[in-house]
Amino acid sequence: MSERLIGMLLFPRMTQLDLTGPYEVFARLPNTRVSLVAHRLDPVETDRGLIILPNATYADCPQVDVIVVPGGPGQQDLMDDAPTLAFLRRQAEGAAYVTSVCTGSLVLGAAGLLEGRRATCHWGAIDLLSHFGAMPTRERIVFDGRIITAAGVASGIDFALALAARLDGETVAREIQLHIEYDPAPPFDSGSPRTAAPDIVERVKARGAKLYAARADTARRAGEKIGQG
């Protein structure tokens, strides 16, 4: 059996947990290699200052079985980045699964890969999916054929376990979940705008208002480029 290859996009100002949460699951799958793919092999700094080293570039990355696009503030730049979008389109042609975490789904949309598809995103940006002809779906993980999108940040672990079950069976996924002791018991019921206090939701929205406005403008222009808008 040939080795399975999972490619995870790495870019400046990404949110590291969007990548490292799923990575922890995928790296434990049998007969699987996870590759961190970036423009160049230079160190990449995340939005909170963590430095991560890629091990493949767009130019030398072979065809992957699964492509994963994380999100974060730097995602906005990727919606305008022709080499990134071309790489995703090329990989999507042969990948068994095309996936994203958080606002990474907006990058898939900008690449023209979500038209007519159900998809999710971080709650603060999910409405922007409509610019790409996608159907925004407020679920934690959305499967639409071979397209899989996960909601915000920490949902990436749930997504990875769900995909692990598809790839290698539920028993393997359950074993990985136990090994990493993924047994969430958050101290506060504040992980979703549905459960957080309204004043907390408004403060979080206010802090992200500038980023949202810039992201919305970029999403609108990217949607127009692929004929959606």
N, C-alpha and C positions, 0 to 999 in steps of 0.2 A: 504494500500500500504506500503510495507517495505521501510525502509530508504535506499536511495542510498548512497554508500560509494565510495569516491574518495581517492585513496592513492597517495601521492606525496613523492618521494624519497628525503631524506635529507642526505647530506654527506659533509665532510670537503672540503673547497676550492671550493664549488659550487658558481655559480653566483646567488646572491639572487633574482634578478628580474626575472630570469628564473622560479623561484618558486612563488615569491610573486605577480607577475603580474597575472598569471592564478589563484592563490589562491583567489585573491580579487574578481574574477568573480565567481569561483566555490562556494565560501562560501556564495554567495547570491542566489544560486539556491534553489528552494523549496524542502523540504524533502530530504536534502542532508547534509552529514557530510564529512568533509575533514580531512583526517588523514595524519600526517607527519611521515614518516616511516624511521627509521635508524637502523644501527647495534645495537646500545644501546640507552638508554634514556638520555645519557649525552648531555650537550649543544654542538651544532655544530657551528663552526666558518666558515663563508663564506670567499671567496677570498678577500673581502674588509673589513673584520673585524666585520661584523654584527653577533651577536650571536642569534641562533634560537634553540628552544627546540622541539625535536621530542615528539610525544605522543604515538608512537607504535614502536615495534621492528619487525624485520623480523620473529622472532619466534612466536610472539603473534598477528600479523596482520591477521585478517580474510580475506576471499576472497573479493576482491574489484570489483566494477563495472567498474571503470576506474583506470588505473595505469599511472602515469605521471613521466617521468624521466627528470629532468632539466640537464643543462650542466655547464660548467665552468672548470677551470684548474684541479680541483679534479676529474673530470670525467675520466681522464686518468687512475687513480688508479683503478677505478671500472671495467675497461675492463679486468683487471687481477684478480678481486676479486671474487672467487668462490661462497661465500655465497650470494653476491649481484646478480650474474648471475643466480644462482639457484632460488633465490626468484622471480626474474622477469619471469623466465620460468614457475614457478609454478603458479604465478598470471595470466600470459598470457593465461593459459589453460582455465580459467573460466571468465576472464574479457570481458566485452562487447567491450571495447576500450583499446588499448595499445598505449600509446602516449609519445611524447618527445618534448622538447624545446631545441633549439640550439644543442650543441654537445652531448646532452643526446641521440640523435639518434645513436651515435657510441656505446653507451652502449647497446642499443637494438640490434644493429648489433652483438656485441660481445656475446650476449646471444643467437644468432642464430635466431632472430625473424624478420630479414629483408630480408632473402634470396628471390630473385625474386620480391621484392617489390620496388615500387617507394618511394623515401624518400628524405627529405631535411635536412639541417644542417646549422650551421653558415657558411657564405661565405668563411671564411678562412680555413675550414676543410671539406667542402662538398665532395671533391674528395676522401677522405678517406673512404667514404661509400662503394666504390667498393670493398674494402677488404672483405666485408661481403656478397658479392653476391647481394647487393642492386643496384638499378638504381638511381644514383644521379639526382635529379630534382630541378632545380633552381627556385623554387616557394616559396612564403611566407608560405603557408600552403599546405601540400600534404596529401590528403586522398587516401588511398589504402585499401579498405575494412575496417576492424576494426583497421587498423594501421594508426595513424595520427601523422605526424611529422611537426614541425614548424621550421622556420629558426632561425636566431640569436636573442637572448635576448628579446627585446621589442616585437617581433612577437608573444610571448607567450600570450599576451593579445588578439590579433586577433584570435589566435588558440582557446583560451578559449571561446570567444564569439561564434565562429563558432560551437564548440562542444556543447555549451549551447543551441544553436538553434536546434541541432539534438536531444538533450536530452529532452528539454521542450518546443520547438517551438520558432519560430522567435520572437514572441511578447515578451516572457520572456527575450530573449537575448537582444532585443532592449531596454527593460526597464532597464536592468542591465547596458547597455552601457550608457544610460542617467544618471542613478543614480551615476555612477562613473565619469561622465562627460568626457568620453573618446572621445575626439574630436581633434585628433592630428593636430597640425599646427606648425611643427618644424621650428625654425628660420633659418635653413640652409638646403639646398638640398644636404646633404652629408651622408645620412643614408644607402647608398648602394655603392658598388664598381662601379656600373653602372653610378652613378650620382656624386660621389665624385671626386674631382680633382685628376689627376693621381699622383701628388707628395704626396698628403695626403694618398692615397691608399698604396703607396710604404713605407711611414714612418710607417704606422700601421702594414703592413706586416713585416717590419724589427723588430719592437718591439716584435712581436709574433713569430719570427723565431725559437727561441730556444724551445719554447713550442710546436710549430708545429712539429719540428723534433722529439721530444720525443713522441708526440702523434702519429705521423705517424709510428714510430717504434713499439709502443705498439699495434696500430691497425693492423699492418701487422702480428704480432705474434698472436694476438687474432683471426684474420681471419684464420690463419693456423690451429689453434686449432679446429675450427668448419668446417675445410675442404674447406675453400674458399681461403684465402690468397690473 
